[in-house]
């Protein structure tokens, strides 16, 4: 089971005219995972809809950009729940989101960041 789509990372490299900026983006994405998830989780638990939406949209877009399509799709489901103000469903999705995020960041690190450093 693949957590990061390498073709998307290759497209990002092309769009950024080389691997350097894409690698920097991937590094930043990986290093910010804990902070992003903590902010999102706190906002969902406190039912802070504007902050939760900002956090989940940021996570969804950044995940898609680094090839984390599974995580991006799950973030979309969480975004939909937040937009409906369904924070019970949102809280239920957080554990799965955390696991997907961990696996995505681990694979990104092992298969892209370390191989291109």
Order of alpha helices (4+ residues) and beta strands (2+ residues): alpha-alpha-alpha-alpha-alpha
